[in-house]
């Protein structure tokens, strides 16, 4: 029985490389949830997604800092603006 399972897992990893990444990612997330808890892992995931978004905007050549400062300038009253 163990021999059949090991041959199946080996064939799965050899024939389906994307499933390998999904499997390893699932094991990693599951282990992190068991070790640290759901909400700390969810927070880390959200921070990673935000970082990925910001990094992709910088890679696309978007001037994110300038747009952020202009948005803050529109939102804040004049007495709180320092620039």
Backbone torsions as a table, in degrees:
resi	resn	phi	psi	omega
1	UNK	NA	-46.3	179.8
2	UNK	-64.4	-36.0	179.1
3	UNK	-64.3	-40.2	179.1
4	UNK	-65.9	-39.6	179.9
5	UNK	-66.1	-43.5	-179.6
6	UNK	-65.6	-38.7	177.7
7	UNK	-67.9	-36.9	177.9
8	UNK	-65.1	-43.3	-179.8
9	UNK	-66.1	-41.1	177.7
10	UNK	-62.7	-44.1	179.4
11	UNK	-66.8	-34.0	178.3
12	UNK	-64.4	-43.1	-179.6
13	UNK	-71.6	-28.9	-179.2
14	UNK	-80.6	-34.8	-173.9
15	UNK	-94.9	-24.5	-176.3
16	UNK	-126.6	86.3	-176.2
17	UNK	-67.7	-31.9	179.8
18	UNK	-70.8	-31.8	176.2
19	UNK	-66.7	-31.0	178.0
20	UNK	-63.0	-44.8	179.6
21	UNK	-64.8	-42.5	178.0
22	UNK	-64.1	-40.5	179.0
23	UNK	-64.2	-48.5	-179.2
24	UNK	-65.5	-37.4	176.3
25	UNK	-64.9	-40.7	177.7
26	UNK	-65.1	-40.7	177.5
27	UNK	-65.3	-40.3	179.4
28	UNK	-64.9	-46.0	179.3
29	UNK	-66.1	-42.1	178.3
30	UNK	-62.2	-41.8	178.0
31	UNK	-65.6	-39.9	179.3
32	UNK	-65.3	-38.7	178.4
33	UNK	-66.2	-40.8	178.2
34	UNK	-66.2	-37.6	-177.8
35	UNK	-78.2	-44.2	-170.7
36	UNK	-108.1	-22.3	-177.1
37	UNK	107.2	165.0	-174.4
38	UNK	-70.6	-49.6	-172.9
39	UNK	-69.8	-38.3	173.8
40	UNK	-63.1	-36.5	178.2
41	UNK	-70.0	-39.1	177.5
42	UNK	-63.4	-41.4	177.4
43	UNK	-62.2	-44.9	179.5
44	UNK	-63.9	-38.8	178.1
45	UNK	-64.1	-44.0	179.1
46	UNK	-63.8	-41.2	176.4
47	UNK	-62.4	-39.0	177.6
48	UNK	-64.8	-39.9	179.1
49	UNK	-67.1	-41.4	178.0
50	UNK	-63.5	-43.2	177.3
51	UNK	-63.4	-38.0	177.1
52	UNK	-64.3	-41.3	178.7
53	UNK	-64.2	-47.0	-179.3
54	UNK	-63.5	-42.5	178.5
55	UNK	-63.6	-38.4	179.0
56	UNK	-69.4	-32.9	177.0
57	UNK	-67.5	-40.4	177.5
58	UNK	-67.4	-37.4	177.9
59	UNK	-66.0	-30.8	-179.9
60	UNK	-78.2	-5.4	178.4
61	UNK	88.6	12.3	179.9
62	UNK	-76.8	134.8	178.0
63	UNK	-86.6	81.5	-173.3
64	UNK	-69.1	-34.9	-178.9
65	UNK	-66.3	-45.5	-179.9
66	UNK	-62.9	-44.6	179.6
67	UNK	-64.7	-37.4	178.8
68	UNK	-65.7	-43.8	178.6
69	UNK	-63.9	-39.3	177.7
70	UNK	-66.3	-37.9	177.9
71	UNK	-66.5	-42.0	177.3
72	UNK	-64.1	-38.3	179.0
73	UNK	-63.1	-35.9	177.8
74	UNK	-72.2	-35.8	-174.0
75	UNK	-79.2	-46.2	-174.2
76	UNK	-76.2	146.0	172.2
77	UNK	-66.3	163.4	-173.8
78	UNK	-64.0	-31.0	-176.9
79	UNK	-70.3	-19.5	179.2
80	UNK	-94.6	-6.2	-178.2
81	UNK	-83.7	133.6	-178.2
82	UNK	-108.9	-0.8	-178.1
83	UNK	-125.1	NA	NA
